[in-house]
């Protein structure tokens, strides 16, 4: 039996020699018949892990006109051939004559209109891919620039930035003011965190105070003045609040005050 891989118009992708490879039936017989009948067609095979050629892309005049692939048919209980092209619905059959007939009918050159439609789809796919990739790259670069951009805007060009916001969307000025408020609260908390503090727990009309490793208990008469004033201020604010240079209130019984 002639090996279709020995024909001049049959090759294997990426291989210079086809001697050690084989094609499984019935794909073997289909390729042999088609390659013999159509010497201008080029059959380019793909090798499986077991060194058999399981599929062929078929070309004519630099166009891919179809694909032949070894498949399995549950109906016939054995191997079959899958025939596929843009001109026909995908077909699976173990009948060699039918496979050859369907490939001859469906493997045809595209006309100029079809070729330009293919090119349009290809270039549109490229454009979509490039747009998405470059958009992601631009967003990534902008993210990395966000911190220095913010620093420059807030430290060196704030007045112009405020004027710009006022002229474009005054609501943005409100957001900037909210940012300033929150930023000042963060700075106040950082001051508290970086300086000596006293923890105070109010319990049964007593004040339990801890500074470093020292724990003392006071009442309203003995509570030191350095604690009394700041504690009084914190009692006036709501829970979960901090005051710059004063301290923080967790709840009605738990406080932290600065010692600076």
Backbone as CSV, one residue per row, in Angstrom:
resi,resn,N_x,N_y,N_z,CA_x,CA_y,CA_z,C_x,C_y,C_z
1,UNK,0.853,-1.201,0.000,0.000,0.000,0.000,0.887,1.248,0.000
2,UNK,0.526,2.202,-0.839,1.306,3.432,-0.942,1.102,4.277,0.318
3,UNK,2.187,4.810,0.848,2.105,5.716,1.988,1.887,7.121,1.452
4,UNK,0.767,7.781,1.800,0.514,9.124,1.257,1.603,10.131,1.636
5,UNK,2.351,9.849,2.700,3.417,10.761,3.120,4.580,10.771,2.130
6,UNK,4.598,9.824,1.195,5.650,9.788,0.198,5.314,10.621,-1.033
7,UNK,4.080,11.088,-1.121,3.691,11.913,-2.261,4.304,13.311,-2.140
8,UNK,4.563,13.929,-3.289,5.264,15.218,-3.300,4.443,16.354,-2.729
9,UNK,3.132,16.246,-2.736,2.287,17.324,-2.218,1.771,17.037,-0.808
10,UNK,2.402,16.082,-0.114,2.057,15.768,1.270,3.304,15.941,2.132
11,UNK,3.171,16.669,3.213,4.306,16.921,4.111,3.825,16.951,5.554
12,UNK,4.768,17.065,6.476,4.453,17.166,7.895,5.020,18.482,8.415
13,UNK,4.201,19.224,9.116,4.609,20.529,9.623,5.831,20.399,10.533
14,UNK,6.884,21.149,10.202,8.087,21.169,11.028,9.005,19.986,10.842
15,UNK,8.712,19.109,9.888,9.538,17.923,9.674,10.088,17.937,8.249
16,UNK,11.365,17.576,8.104,11.972,17.494,6.776,11.857,16.098,6.199
17,UNK,11.690,15.114,7.074,11.553,13.729,6.627,10.261,13.149,7.170
18,UNK,9.609,12.321,6.324,8.348,11.697,6.726,8.466,10.184,6.836
19,UNK,9.663,9.661,6.690,9.855,8.210,6.596,9.382,7.466,7.836
20,UNK,9.590,8.033,9.025,9.295,7.302,10.259,7.867,7.489,10.755
21,UNK,7.037,8.202,9.975,5.680,8.488,10.420,4.663,7.721,9.583
22,UNK,3.476,7.548,10.143,2.409,6.842,9.441,1.092,7.584,9.640
23,UNK,0.124,7.256,8.806,-1.210,7.854,8.883,-2.211,6.748,9.166
24,UNK,-3.022,6.916,10.168,-3.983,5.895,10.573,-5.152,5.840,9.592
25,UNK,-5.611,4.639,9.315,-6.802,4.457,8.475,-8.043,4.889,9.273
26,UNK,-9.074,5.419,8.608,-9.216,5.589,7.155,-8.663,6.906,6.627
27,UNK,-8.086,7.742,7.512,-7.504,9.001,7.046,-6.435,8.733,5.992
28,UNK,-5.688,7.665,6.176,-4.643,7.264,5.228,-5.207,7.192,3.808
29,UNK,-6.304,6.470,3.608,-6.860,6.249,2.275,-7.484,7.517,1.699
30,UNK,-8.075,8.343,2.570,-8.697,9.588,2.112,-7.627,10.548,1.594
31,UNK,-6.559,10.704,2.347,-5.484,11.609,1.926,-4.825,11.090,0.651
32,UNK,-4.602,9.800,0.577,-3.983,9.218,-0.617,-4.829,9.500,-1.856
33,UNK,-6.141,9.302,-1.754,-7.023,9.530,-2.896,-7.080,11.000,-3.290
34,UNK,-7.227,11.878,-2.307,-7.348,13.308,-2.603,-6.043,13.885,-3.133
35,UNK,-4.912,13.497,-2.530,-3.624,14.027,-2.968,-3.282,13.556,-4.379
36,UNK,-3.716,12.345,-4.716,-3.471,11.816,-6.068,-4.348,12.517,-7.095
37,UNK,-5.626,12.749,-6.748,-6.545,13.395,-7.676,-6.278,14.883,-7.836
38,UNK,-5.708,15.491,-6.814,-5.536,16.959,-6.806,-4.073,17.309,-6.551
39,UNK,-3.221,17.175,-7.564,-1.783,17.407,-7.364,-1.421,18.848,-7.000
40,UNK,-2.350,19.794,-7.236,-2.063,21.193,-6.873,-2.419,21.487,-5.415
41,UNK,-3.080,20.563,-4.769,-3.382,20.729,-3.344,-2.156,20.348,-2.514
42,UNK,-1.944,21.045,-1.437,-0.863,20.729,-0.512,-1.457,20.263,0.812
43,UNK,-1.009,19.109,1.272,-1.507,18.515,2.510,-0.405,18.611,3.565
44,UNK,-0.656,19.376,4.638,0.339,19.585,5.697,-0.167,18.896,6.961
45,UNK,0.532,17.854,7.389,0.078,17.052,8.510,0.612,17.493,9.852
46,UNK,-0.080,17.062,10.901,0.335,17.310,12.293,0.541,15.975,12.983
47,UNK,1.653,15.861,13.735,2.027,14.589,14.358,1.493,14.521,15.781
48,UNK,0.933,13.361,16.147,0.482,13.088,17.508,1.636,12.585,18.361
49,UNK,1.328,12.407,19.644,2.337,11.918,20.586,2.837,10.516,20.230
50,UNK,2.005,9.726,19.510,2.397,8.346,19.191,3.064,8.232,17.819
51,UNK,3.517,9.393,17.283,4.237,9.427,16.002,3.338,9.118,14.810
52,UNK,2.027,9.190,14.964,1.133,9.063,13.819,0.630,10.455,13.441
53,UNK,0.312,10.604,12.156,-0.214,11.878,11.669,-1.736,11.809,11.761
54,UNK,-2.304,12.704,12.560,-3.735,12.611,12.868,-4.574,13.662,12.159
55,UNK,-3.939,14.652,11.530,-4.710,15.715,10.882,-3.900,16.325,9.750
56,UNK,-4.612,16.839,8.758,-3.995,17.532,7.626,-4.751,18.819,7.348
57,UNK,-4.015,19.905,7.241,-4.567,21.144,6.710,-4.291,21.151,5.215
58,UNK,-5.315,21.465,4.442,-5.214,21.368,2.992,-5.188,22.775,2.390
59,UNK,-4.191,23.014,1.524,-3.997,24.330,0.921,-4.022,24.230,-0.601
60,UNK,-4.433,25.337,-1.227,-4.366,25.460,-2.677,-4.193,26.934,-3.009
61,UNK,-3.162,27.229,-3.777,-2.860,28.622,-4.151,-2.765,29.512,-2.907
62,UNK,-2.068,29.034,-1.903,-1.827,29.772,-0.660,-3.083,30.008,0.178
63,UNK,-4.179,29.365,-0.173,-5.389,29.421,0.649,-5.569,28.102,1.382
64,UNK,-5.983,28.171,2.648,-6.377,26.949,3.328,-7.819,26.648,2.930
65,UNK,-8.009,25.524,2.271,-9.337,25.212,1.743,-10.078,24.181,2.578
66,UNK,-9.411,23.555,3.551,-10.116,22.594,4.377,-9.205,21.863,5.330
67,UNK,-9.813,20.989,6.124,-9.057,20.215,7.116,-9.607,18.794,7.167
68,UNK,-8.685,17.852,7.253,-9.014,16.441,7.428,-8.425,15.985,8.747
69,UNK,-9.205,15.300,9.551,-8.712,14.901,10.872,-9.225,13.520,11.234
70,UNK,-8.328,12.735,11.817,-8.724,11.417,12.319,-9.596,11.604,13.547
71,UNK,-10.700,10.856,13.605,-11.658,11.004,14.692,-12.183,9.610,15.063
72,UNK,-13.058,9.588,16.051,-13.647,8.313,16.466,-15.161,8.407,16.342
73,UNK,-15.754,7.398,15.770,-17.201,7.370,15.563,-17.840,6.337,16.477
74,UNK,-18.718,6.788,17.333,-19.447,5.854,18.189,-20.419,5.003,17.393
75,UNK,-20.927,5.570,16.283,-21.887,4.837,15.454,-21.238,3.629,14.786
76,UNK,-20.053,3.841,14.201,-19.376,2.735,13.520,-18.489,1.935,14.465
77,UNK,-18.252,2.496,15.646,-17.419,1.797,16.621,-15.964,1.740,16.239
78,UNK,-15.501,2.725,15.501,-14.098,2.734,15.099,-13.677,4.101,14.620
79,UNK,-12.495,4.172,14.024,-11.960,5.442,13.557,-12.684,5.912,12.311
80,UNK,-12.768,7.224,12.177,-13.404,7.838,11.018,-12.608,9.078,10.636
81,UNK,-13.101,9.795,9.633,-12.455,11.024,9.184,-13.426,12.183,9.359
82,UNK,-12.920,13.262,9.901,-13.720,14.477,10.019,-13.287,15.440,8.926
83,UNK,-14.247,15.893,8.137,-13.972,16.809,7.030,-14.574,18.159,7.379
84,UNK,-13.775,19.218,7.231,-14.238,20.534,7.659,-13.689,21.596,6.718
85,UNK,-14.544,22.567,6.367,-14.114,23.729,5.585,-15.144,24.826,5.740
86,UNK,-14.792,26.029,5.283,-15.728,27.150,5.366,-16.906,26.986,4.424
87,UNK,-16.783,26.109,3.469,-17.807,25.943,2.443,-18.815,24.848,2.764
88,UNK,-18.652,24.155,3.876,-19.507,23.007,4.158,-19.670,22.818,5.654
89,UNK,-20.690,22.101,6.027,-20.850,21.718,7.424,-19.875,20.589,7.750
90,UNK,-19.448,20.538,8.976,-18.497,19.528,9.412,-19.124,18.135,9.269
91,UNK,-18.364,17.207,8.683,-18.862,15.859,8.433,-17.906,14.840,9.038
92,UNK,-18.449,13.787,9.612,-17.646,12.657,10.084,-18.140,11.396,9.396
93,UNK,-17.221,10.641,8.864,-17.607,9.406,8.201,-16.427,8.436,8.174
94,UNK,-16.732,7.149,8.230,-15.719,6.108,8.090,-15.687,5.557,6.672
95,UNK,-16.595,6.069,5.824,-16.672,5.663,4.419,-15.670,6.487,3.616
96,UNK,-14.631,5.836,3.104,-13.569,6.552,2.398,-14.115,7.252,1.158
97,UNK,-14.938,6.583,0.375,-15.467,7.189,-0.844,-16.314,8.416,-0.535
98,UNK,-17.127,8.328,0.523,-17.945,9.481,0.904,-17.066,10.632,1.370
99,UNK,-16.021,10.311,2.139,-15.127,11.356,2.630,-14.444,12.069,1.471
100,UNK,-13.973,11.307,0.488,-13.315,11.900,-0.682,-14.304,12.759,-1.455
101,UNK,-15.517,12.260,-1.626,-16.537,12.994,-2.375,-16.889,14.311,-1.685
102,UNK,-17.072,14.273,-0.383,-17.442,15.487,0.352,-16.293,16.499,0.358
103,UNK,-15.058,16.008,0.474,-13.914,16.921,0.441,-13.782,17.564,-0.934
104,UNK,-13.977,16.793,-2.002,-13.918,17.354,-3.348,-14.971,18.438,-3.542
105,UNK,-16.126,18.226,-2.934,-17.205,19.206,-3.058,-16.978,20.441,-2.201
106,UNK,-16.435,20.227,-1.015,-16.331,21.338,-0.065,-15.013,22.078,-0.063
107,UNK,-13.929,21.449,-0.531,-12.621,22.092,-0.525,-12.450,22.888,-1.815
108,UNK,-12.914,24.126,-1.820,-12.845,24.973,-3.015,-12.211,26.312,-2.652
109,UNK,-11.632,26.950,-3.649,-10.999,28.245,-3.431,-12.046,29.315,-3.142
110,UNK,-11.688,30.240,-2.319,-12.568,31.356,-2.022,-12.448,32.406,-3.121
111,UNK,-13.573,33.068,-3.406,-13.521,34.145,-4.389,-12.979,35.422,-3.746
112,UNK,-12.825,36.453,-4.542,-12.217,37.691,-4.042,-13.034,38.309,-2.914
113,UNK,-14.348,38.227,-3.021,-15.209,38.791,-1.978,-14.992,38.075,-0.653
114,UNK,-14.898,36.744,-0.703,-14.678,35.969,0.510,-13.292,36.234,1.086
115,UNK,-12.304,36.382,0.205,-10.937,36.640,0.671,-10.853,37.973,1.408
116,UNK,-11.501,39.007,0.852,-11.420,40.309,1.515,-12.200,40.308,2.820
117,UNK,-13.287,39.514,2.877,-14.027,39.388,4.136,-13.154,38.727,5.198
118,UNK,-12.410,37.691,4.783,-11.482,37.040,5.725,-10.442,38.030,6.219
119,UNK,-9.895,38.822,5.295,-8.870,39.792,5.675,-9.425,40.843,6.618
120,UNK,-10.669,41.254,6.357,-11.301,42.240,7.241,-11.460,41.679,8.648
121,UNK,-11.909,40.415,8.737,-12.055,39.801,10.059,-10.698,39.684,10.755
122,UNK,-9.691,39.290,10.000,-8.355,39.130,10.597,-7.834,40.453,11.143
123,UNK,-7.952,41.515,10.339,-7.397,42.798,10.781,-8.220,43.384,11.918
124,UNK,-9.546,43.123,11.910,-10.380,43.589,13.017,-10.025,42.860,14.313
125,UNK,-9.717,41.567,14.187,-9.273,40.816,15.361,-7.966,41.384,15.898
126,UNK,-7.052,41.720,14.977,-5.778,42.310,15.388,-6.014,43.639,16.087
127,UNK,-6.892,44.461,15.518,-7.179,45.767,16.104,-7.775,45.633,17.503
128,UNK,-8.739,44.699,17.648,-9.342,44.498,18.972,-8.316,44.025,19.977
129,UNK,-7.468,43.084,19.551,-6.444,42.569,20.459,-5.461,43.665,20.842
130,UNK,-4.999,44.438,19.855,-4.035,45.498,20.138,-4.652,46.583,21.021
131,UNK,-5.919,46.920,20.733,-6.590,47.941,21.543,-6.681,47.493,22.995
132,UNK,-7.088,46.245,23.197,-7.217,45.723,24.555,-5.860,45.671,25.254
133,UNK,-4.845,45.180,24.529,-3.515,45.052,25.129,-2.925,46.414,25.470
134,UNK,-3.064,47.376,24.571,-2.506,48.701,24.821,-3.298,49.449,25.888
135,UNK,-4.617,49.214,25.931,-5.426,49.821,26.994,-4.973,49.309,28.360
136,UNK,-4.740,48.009,28.454,-4.266,47.430,29.713,-2.891,47.983,30.081
137,UNK,-2.030,48.152,29.089,-0.687,48.675,29.352,-0.757,50.121,29.822
138,UNK,-1.617,50.914,29.160,-1.765,52.315,29.563,-2.311,52.421,30.982
139,UNK,-3.292,51.582,31.309,-3.873,51.602,32.658,-2.828,51.199,33.701
140,UNK,-2.002,50.217,33.348,-0.947,49.789,34.260,0.044,50.915,34.509
141,UNK,0.446,51.621,33.436,1.402,52.723,33.596,0.793,53.859,34.396
142,UNK,-0.494,54.134,34.153,-1.148,55.211,34.895,-1.240,54.869,36.369
143,UNK,-1.499,53.609,36.680,-1.545,53.173,38.073,-0.204,53.397,38.757
144,UNK,0.873,53.080,38.047,2.210,53.259,38.613,2.574,54.741,38.755
145,UNK,1.963,55.584,37.933,2.234,57.025,38.001,1.328,57.754,39.000
146,UNK,0.331,57.056,39.513,-0.686,57.717,40.341,-0.083,58.422,41.544
147,UNK,0.833,57.768,42.243,1.397,58.372,43.459,2.206,59.629,43.168
148,UNK,3.166,59.594,42.219,3.883,60.852,41.938,2.983,61.935,41.346
149,UNK,1.970,61.532,40.558,1.039,62.522,40.019,0.271,63.195,41.151
150,UNK,-0.165,62.404,42.124,-0.898,62.957,43.258,-0.001,63.884,44.074
151,UNK,1.226,63.449,44.286,2.146,64.270,45.073,2.410,65.608,44.390
152,UNK,2.636,65.567,43.078,2.898,66.809,42.345,1.684,67.730,42.394
153,UNK,0.507,67.149,42.171,-0.713,67.953,42.147,-0.997,68.586,43.503
154,UNK,-0.901,67.798,44.562,-1.277,68.278,45.887,-0.221,69.185,46.506
155,UNK,1.049,68.961,46.198,2.114,69.728,46.839,2.575,70.930,46.027
156,UNK,2.553,70.814,44.700,3.172,71.855,43.871,2.189,72.617,42.994
157,UNK,1.019,72.075,42.763,0.107,72.739,41.825,-1.335,72.647,42.300
158,UNK,-1.525,72.727,43.613,-2.865,72.518,44.174,-3.843,73.613,43.759
159,UNK,-3.413,74.836,43.763,-4.325,75.927,43.429,-4.875,75.775,42.009
160,UNK,-3.997,75.451,41.062,-4.446,75.263,39.684,-5.374,74.060,39.593
161,UNK,-5.093,73.044,40.393,-5.928,71.844,40.395,-7.321,72.161,40.916
162,UNK,-7.407,72.938,41.994,-8.707,73.332,42.552,-9.485,74.170,41.536
163,UNK,-8.794,75.093,40.864,-9.459,75.915,39.849,-9.984,75.048,38.706
164,UNK,-9.204,74.046,38.333,-9.630,73.138,37.266,-10.882,72.370,37.679
165,UNK,-10.887,71.864,38.910,-12.052,71.129,39.391,-13.278,72.034,39.459
166,UNK,-13.089,73.255,39.916,-14.207,74.196,40.050,-14.837,74.497,38.696
167,UNK,-14.004,74.566,37.665,-14.507,74.925,36.337,-15.117,73.742,35.599
168,UNK,-14.740,72.529,35.973,-15.241,71.348,35.262,-16.380,70.659,36.000
169,UNK,-16.197,70.427,37.299,-17.223,69.728,38.085,-17.054,70.114,39.543
170,UNK,-17.835,71.074,40.029,-17.695,71.536,41.418,-17.834,70.424,42.457
171,UNK,-18.517,69.344,42.097,-18.651,68.233,43.043,-17.297,67.626,43.384
172,UNK,-16.362,67.751,42.459,-15.024,67.226,42.705,-14.309,68.017,43.799
173,UNK,-14.651,69.279,43.924,-14.051,70.092,44.993,-14.491,69.561,46.348
174,UNK,-15.757,69.149,46.443,-16.249,68.559,47.693,-15.484,67.281,48.021
175,UNK,-15.220,66.480,47.004,-14.437,65.263,47.231,-13.032,65.598,47.706
176,UNK,-12.451,66.656,47.143,-11.114,67.059,47.569,-11.126,67.518,49.015
177,UNK,-12.164,68.234,49.406,-12.273,68.674,50.803,-12.420,67.477,51.741
178,UNK,-13.194,66.485,51.313,-13.329,65.266,52.116,-11.984,64.549,52.230
179,UNK,-11.249,64.549,51.137,-9.907,63.949,51.161,-9.021,64.665,52.179
180,UNK,-9.065,65.992,52.178,-8.257,66.766,53.116,-8.603,66.413,54.555
181,UNK,-9.909,66.285,54.816,-10.354,65.953,56.180,-9.835,64.585,56.606
182,UNK,-10.022,63.606,55.741,-9.580,62.249,56.067,-8.065,62.195,56.194
183,UNK,-7.368,62.919,55.318,-5.908,62.922,55.367,-5.401,63.516,56.676
184,UNK,-6.048,64.572,57.136,-5.641,65.174,58.403,-5.914,64.229,59.571
185,UNK,-7.014,63.485,59.488,-7.299,62.504,60.537,-6.244,61.396,60.559
186,UNK,-5.818,60.969,59.379,-4.772,59.944,59.301,-3.481,60.468,59.908
187,UNK,-3.138,61.706,59.576,-1.911,62.299,60.123,-1.990,62.409,61.645
188,UNK,-3.192,62.765,62.148,-3.364,62.859,63.600,-3.168,61.498,64.249
189,UNK,-3.685,60.463,63.623,-3.518,59.118,64.158,-2.062,58.681,64.125
190,UNK,-1.356,59.074,63.065,0.065,58.720,62.979,0.867,59.395,64.082
191,UNK,0.491,60.629,64.411,1.163,61.326,65.518,0.931,60.580,66.822
192,UNK,-0.317,60.146,67.033,-0.652,59.399,68.245,0.148,58.100,68.303
193,UNK,0.204,57.389,67.172,0.874,56.087,67.136,2.376,56.209,67.373
194,UNK,2.947,57.353,67.029,4.406,57.510,67.109,4.868,58.233,68.368
195,UNK,3.982,58.427,69.310,4.354,59.118,70.541,3.847,58.336,71.755
196,UNK,4.388,58.633,72.963,3.940,57.949,74.183,2.454,58.177,74.430
197,UNK,1.782,57.158,74.904,0.346,57.260,75.141,0.001,56.619,76.475
198,UNK,-1.198,56.916,76.928,-1.745,56.267,78.119,-3.084,55.647,77.746
199,UNK,-3.290,54.394,78.156,-4.552,53.702,77.928,-5.405,53.846,79.185
200,UNK,-6.666,54.219,78.987,-7.541,54.456,80.135,-8.814,53.616,79.998
201,UNK,-9.124,52.892,81.065,-10.375,52.127,81.119,-11.192,52.657,82.301
202,UNK,-12.419,53.091,82.018,-13.313,53.563,83.077,-14.087,52.363,83.607
203,UNK,-13.967,52.125,84.944,-14.590,50.937,85.516,-15.034,51.237,86.949
204,UNK,-16.335,51.197,87.192,-16.889,51.412,88.526,-16.387,52.705,89.145
205,UNK,-16.560,53.805,88.399,-16.155,55.137,88.863,-14.660,55.247,89.109
206,UNK,-13.907,54.355,88.565,-12.452,54.386,88.664,-11.855,54.537,87.269
207,UNK,-10.640,55.024,87.231,-9.887,55.157,85.988,-8.652,54.262,86.069
208,UNK,-8.646,53.193,85.304,-7.472,52.320,85.257,-6.588,52.825,84.122
209,UNK,-5.375,53.220,84.469,-4.479,53.862,83.496,-3.205,53.041,83.359
210,UNK,-2.869,52.762,82.080,-1.622,52.055,81.825,-0.727,52.897,80.937
211,UNK,0.516,53.128,81.401,1.533,53.793,80.610,2.748,52.877,80.580
212,UNK,3.120,52.436,79.392,4.196,51.464,79.200,3.856,50.216,80.028
213,UNK,4.618,49.932,81.107,4.332,48.755,81.927,3.745,49.126,83.286
214,UNK,3.409,50.393,83.450,2.917,50.867,84.739,1.393,50.985,84.709
215,UNK,0.701,50.352,85.645,-0.759,50.405,85.737,-1.133,51.063,87.065
216,UNK,-1.942,52.113,86.987,-2.403,52.831,88.180,-3.917,52.962,88.140
217,UNK,-4.528,53.113,89.319,-5.969,53.303,89.423,-6.245,54.639,90.090
218,UNK,-7.172,55.418,89.488,-7.486,56.742,90.018,-9.002,56.892,90.129
219,UNK,-9.416,57.913,90.945,-10.822,58.306,90.950,-10.903,59.740,90.455
220,UNK,-12.095,60.329,90.500,-12.263,61.686,89.964,-11.369,62.702,90.670
221,UNK,-11.053,62.457,91.927,-10.246,63.416,92.692,-8.755,63.246,92.459
222,UNK,-8.320,62.003,92.159,-6.870,61.747,92.060,-6.365,61.657,90.621
223,UNK,-7.276,61.644,89.631,-6.845,61.556,88.228,-5.963,62.746,87.881
224,UNK,-4.729,62.507,87.398,-3.812,63.607,87.075,-4.405,64.566,86.044
225,UNK,-4.045,65.822,86.191,-4.581,66.860,85.320,-4.202,66.622,83.855
226,UNK,-3.002,66.057,83.608,-2.561,65.821,82.236,-3.475,64.819,81.518
227,UNK,-4.142,63.974,82.304,-5.101,63.031,81.721,-6.502,63.642,81.667
228,UNK,-6.819,64.425,82.681,-8.187,64.890,82.884,-8.695,65.732,81.711
229,UNK,-7.880,66.685,81.260,-8.331,67.590,80.196,-8.587,66.861,78.878
230,UNK,-7.630,66.020,78.497,-7.787,65.293,77.227,-8.917,64.267,77.313
231,UNK,-9.060,63.618,78.458,-10.138,62.665,78.629,-11.483,63.370,78.527
232,UNK,-11.567,64.594,79.086,-12.807,65.361,79.008,-13.176,65.670,77.559
233,UNK,-12.180,65.996,76.738,-12.448,66.279,75.320,-12.943,65.027,74.596
234,UNK,-12.321,63.887,74.899,-12.703,62.643,74.221,-14.090,62.171,74.631
235,UNK,-14.518,62.539,75.821,-15.863,62.161,76.258,-16.944,62.904,75.479
236,UNK,-16.557,63.974,74.787,-17.527,64.774,74.041,-17.730,64.293,72.607
237,UNK,-16.842,63.426,72.131,-16.967,62.951,70.746,-17.638,61.581,70.725
238,UNK,-18.012,61.147,69.527,-18.657,59.843,69.373,-17.623,58.720,69.444
239,UNK,-18.116,57.497,69.619,-17.231,56.329,69.643,-16.466,56.208,68.317
240,UNK,-15.331,55.513,68.379,-14.508,55.253,67.203,-13.987,56.540,66.564
241,UNK,-13.633,57.522,67.392,-13.135,58.791,66.884,-11.793,59.125,67.515
242,UNK,-10.964,59.882,66.744,-9.669,60.351,67.242,-9.602,61.863,67.083
243,UNK,-8.861,62.505,67.970,-8.622,63.947,67.913,-7.121,64.160,67.897
244,UNK,-6.653,64.904,66.883,-5.227,65.152,66.762,-4.653,65.815,68.004
245,UNK,-3.537,65.310,68.502,-2.883,65.864,69.676,-3.573,65.552,70.976
246,UNK,-4.683,64.810,70.914,-5.441,64.497,72.127,-5.468,62.998,72.370
247,UNK,-6.064,62.248,71.436,-6.144,60.811,71.608,-7.322,60.222,70.853
248,UNK,-7.749,59.034,71.270,-8.837,58.324,70.595,-9.834,57.786,71.616
249,UNK,-11.077,57.673,71.152,-12.129,57.079,71.969,-12.659,55.845,71.252
250,UNK,-12.604,54.683,71.921,-13.166,53.456,71.351,-14.642,53.353,71.699
251,UNK,-14.962,53.578,72.958,-16.346,53.565,73.424,-16.414,54.370,74.715
252,UNK,-17.525,54.299,75.396,-17.719,55.136,76.585,-16.794,54.768,77.731
253,UNK,-16.135,53.625,77.660,-15.284,53.180,78.766,-13.802,53.075,78.394
254,UNK,-13.465,53.171,77.114,-12.099,52.893,76.667,-11.546,54.074,75.894
255,UNK,-10.353,54.562,76.354,-9.760,55.744,75.757,-8.248,55.561,75.633
256,UNK,-7.687,56.350,74.716,-6.228,56.472,74.604,-5.912,57.946,74.508
257,UNK,-4.967,58.423,75.327,-4.591,59.844,75.258,-3.098,59.965,75.023
258,UNK,-2.727,61.040,74.316,-1.309,61.282,74.046,-0.658,61.907,75.270
259,UNK,0.626,61.661,75.421,1.375,62.228,76.547,2.335,63.314,76.107
260,UNK,2.080,63.895,74.918,2.928,64.979,74.419,2.105,66.214,74.214
